[in-house]
């Protein structure tokens, strides 16, 4: 049995050999059709990228963190809660293009790419 992490749309984005509390608690059989489809997407190079939000905060300077915080506080409550209550940002999430555009607007394309780099 493997343990999977899903994005906001319910798609598998990562699997682990052991449970990852709060990240990947859901078990799945290695031969489950949904898991096999995920593996095929990896082989095809279309798997989404996962970015731990803690990494974004670590990469940001204090001034950048203040800008991110101000931008978040200006968003509607639903969007703020979606950001606050999740530990990761996934490129397949429907909100990712808006987040990326906001980061690019605030910090420029190159710095936004640095801040939103995939978690290793």
C-alpha positions as YAML, in Angstrom:
chain: A
units: angstrom
residues:
- id: 1
  name: UNK
  ca: [0.00, 0.00, 0.00]
- id: 2
  name: UNK
  ca: [1.11, 3.53, -0.79]
- id: 3
  name: UNK
  ca: [-0.03, 6.84, 0.65]
- id: 4
  name: UNK
  ca: [-1.10, 9.59, -1.71]
- id: 5
  name: UNK
  ca: [-1.38, 13.35, -1.72]
- id: 6
  name: UNK
  ca: [-4.12, 15.00, -3.75]
- id: 7
  name: UNK
  ca: [-4.48, 18.51, -5.14]
- id: 8
  name: UNK
  ca: [-7.52, 20.76, -4.73]
- id: 9
  name: UNK
  ca: [-9.24, 19.00, -7.64]
- id: 10
  name: UNK
  ca: [-8.76, 15.58, -6.06]
- id: 11
  name: UNK
  ca: [-6.04, 14.43, -8.46]
- id: 12
  name: UNK
  ca: [-3.10, 12.43, -7.15]
- id: 13
  name: UNK
  ca: [0.01, 14.62, -7.14]
- id: 14
  name: UNK
  ca: [2.47, 12.56, -5.09]
- id: 15
  name: UNK
  ca: [2.86, 9.16, -3.46]
- id: 16
  name: UNK
  ca: [4.82, 7.98, -0.45]
- id: 17
  name: UNK
  ca: [5.81, 4.63, 1.00]
- id: 18
  name: UNK
  ca: [4.71, 5.78, 4.48]
- id: 19
  name: UNK
  ca: [1.91, 8.05, 5.70]
- id: 20
  name: UNK
  ca: [2.76, 11.76, 5.74]
- id: 21
  name: UNK
  ca: [0.57, 13.22, 8.51]
- id: 22
  name: UNK
  ca: [-1.55, 16.07, 7.22]
- id: 23
  name: UNK
  ca: [-0.17, 15.66, 3.69]
- id: 24
  name: UNK
  ca: [-0.65, 12.07, 2.54]
- id: 25
  name: UNK
  ca: [-2.77, 10.00, 4.88]
- id: 26
  name: UNK
  ca: [-4.89, 8.26, 2.23]
- id: 27
  name: UNK
  ca: [-3.82, 4.73, 1.37]
- id: 28
  name: UNK
  ca: [-4.07, 3.29, -2.12]
- id: 29
  name: UNK
  ca: [-3.17, -0.05, -3.68]
- id: 30
  name: UNK
  ca: [-0.22, -0.01, -6.05]
- id: 31
  name: UNK
  ca: [-2.39, -1.57, -8.75]
- id: 32
  name: UNK
  ca: [-5.38, 0.77, -8.32]
- id: 33
  name: UNK
  ca: [-6.43, 2.18, -11.73]
- id: 34
  name: UNK
  ca: [-6.27, 5.77, -10.46]
- id: 35
  name: UNK
  ca: [-2.71, 5.25, -9.18]
- id: 36
  name: UNK
  ca: [-1.63, 3.57, -12.41]
- id: 37
  name: UNK
  ca: [-3.01, 6.57, -14.36]
- id: 38
  name: UNK
  ca: [-0.96, 8.86, -12.11]
- id: 39
  name: UNK
  ca: [2.18, 6.81, -12.89]
- id: 40
  name: UNK
  ca: [1.42, 7.08, -16.62]
- id: 41
  name: UNK
  ca: [1.15, 10.87, -16.28]
- id: 42
  name: UNK
  ca: [4.57, 10.90, -14.60]
- id: 43
  name: UNK
  ca: [6.06, 8.88, -17.44]
- id: 44
  name: UNK
  ca: [4.51, 11.29, -19.95]
- id: 45
  name: UNK
  ca: [5.99, 14.26, -18.10]
- id: 46
  name: UNK
  ca: [2.64, 15.88, -17.36]
- id: 47
  name: UNK
  ca: [2.57, 15.43, -13.60]
- id: 48
  name: UNK
  ca: [1.83, 18.59, -11.63]
- id: 49
  name: UNK
  ca: [4.51, 20.25, -9.55]
- id: 50
  name: UNK
  ca: [4.12, 20.51, -5.78]
- id: 51
  name: UNK
  ca: [5.43, 23.53, -3.90]
- id: 52
  name: UNK
  ca: [5.36, 23.52, -0.12]
- id: 53
  name: UNK
  ca: [4.17, 26.95, 0.97]
- id: 54
  name: UNK
  ca: [6.68, 26.93, 3.81]
- id: 55
  name: UNK
  ca: [9.39, 26.92, 1.12]
- id: 56
  name: UNK
  ca: [7.89, 30.07, -0.42]
- id: 57
  name: UNK
  ca: [8.08, 31.83, 2.95]
- id: 58
  name: UNK
  ca: [11.66, 30.60, 3.50]
- id: 59
  name: UNK
  ca: [12.74, 31.91, 0.10]
- id: 60
  name: UNK
  ca: [11.08, 35.30, 0.54]
- id: 61
  name: UNK
  ca: [12.87, 38.26, 2.04]
- id: 62
  name: UNK
  ca: [11.11, 40.08, 4.88]
- id: 63
  name: UNK
  ca: [9.96, 42.76, 2.42]
- id: 64
  name: UNK
  ca: [8.65, 40.14, -0.01]
- id: 65
  name: UNK
  ca: [6.86, 38.33, 2.82]
- id: 66
  name: UNK
  ca: [5.17, 41.61, 3.79]
- id: 67
  name: UNK
  ca: [4.05, 42.09, 0.17]
- id: 68
  name: UNK
  ca: [2.70, 38.55, -0.03]
- id: 69
  name: UNK
  ca: [0.87, 39.01, 3.27]
- id: 70
  name: UNK
  ca: [-0.67, 42.32, 2.15]
- id: 71
  name: UNK
  ca: [-1.82, 40.76, -1.11]
- id: 72
  name: UNK
  ca: [-3.36, 37.81, 0.74]
- id: 73
  name: UNK
  ca: [-5.18, 40.11, 3.16]
- id: 74
  name: UNK
  ca: [-6.72, 41.97, 0.21]
- id: 75
  name: UNK
  ca: [-8.31, 38.77, -1.15]
- id: 76
  name: UNK
  ca: [-11.86, 37.55, -0.48]
- id: 77
  name: UNK
  ca: [-12.21, 35.32, 2.57]
- id: 78
  name: UNK
  ca: [-12.67, 32.13, 0.53]
- id: 79
  name: UNK
  ca: [-9.36, 32.63, -1.26]
- id: 80
  name: UNK
  ca: [-7.58, 33.58, 1.95]
- id: 81
  name: UNK
  ca: [-8.85, 30.45, 3.68]
- id: 82
  name: UNK
  ca: [-7.88, 28.24, 0.74]
- id: 83
  name: UNK
  ca: [-4.33, 29.61, 0.97]
- id: 84
  name: UNK
  ca: [-4.15, 29.48, 4.77]
- id: 85
  name: UNK
  ca: [-5.58, 26.00, 5.16]
- id: 86
  name: UNK
  ca: [-3.39, 24.22, 2.62]
- id: 87
  name: UNK
  ca: [0.23, 23.21, 3.09]
- id: 88
  name: UNK
  ca: [1.08, 22.98, -0.58]
- id: 89
  name: UNK
  ca: [0.53, 24.79, -3.84]
- id: 90
  name: UNK
  ca: [0.18, 22.54, -6.88]
- id: 91
  name: UNK
  ca: [0.60, 23.68, -10.48]
- id: 92
  name: UNK
  ca: [-2.49, 21.71, -11.49]
- id: 93
  name: UNK
  ca: [-4.69, 23.62, -9.03]
- id: 94
  name: UNK
  ca: [-7.20, 25.93, -10.67]
- id: 95
  name: UNK
  ca: [-5.88, 28.82, -8.56]
- id: 96
  name: UNK
  ca: [-2.21, 28.38, -9.54]
- id: 97
  name: UNK
  ca: [-2.31, 30.65, -12.63]
- id: 98
  name: UNK
  ca: [-3.73, 33.50, -10.52]
- id: 99
  name: UNK
  ca: [-1.11, 32.99, -7.80]
- id: 100
  name: UNK
  ca: [1.69, 32.89, -10.38]
- id: 101
  name: UNK
  ca: [0.39, 36.04, -12.09]
- id: 102
  name: UNK
  ca: [0.19, 37.87, -8.75]
- id: 103
  name: UNK
  ca: [3.75, 36.86, -7.85]
- id: 104
  name: UNK
  ca: [5.01, 37.94, -11.29]
- id: 105
  name: UNK
  ca: [3.23, 41.27, -10.98]
- id: 106
  name: UNK
  ca: [4.65, 41.90, -7.52]
- id: 107
  name: UNK
  ca: [8.19, 40.56, -7.96]
- id: 108
  name: UNK
  ca: [8.87, 40.15, -11.68]
- id: 109
  name: UNK
  ca: [9.00, 36.93, -13.68]
- id: 110
  name: UNK
  ca: [12.46, 35.78, -12.57]
- id: 111
  name: UNK
  ca: [11.94, 36.33, -8.84]
- id: 112
  name: UNK
  ca: [8.44, 34.82, -9.00]
- id: 113
  name: UNK
  ca: [9.98, 31.70, -10.56]
- id: 114
  name: UNK
  ca: [12.49, 31.56, -7.69]
- id: 115
  name: UNK
  ca: [9.77, 31.92, -5.06]
- id: 116
  name: UNK
  ca: [7.47, 29.39, -6.74]
- id: 117
  name: UNK
  ca: [10.18, 26.85, -7.57]
- id: 118
  name: UNK
  ca: [9.16, 23.23, -7.03]
- id: 119
  name: UNK
  ca: [9.92, 21.71, -3.67]
- id: 120
  name: UNK
  ca: [12.83, 19.30, -4.03]
...
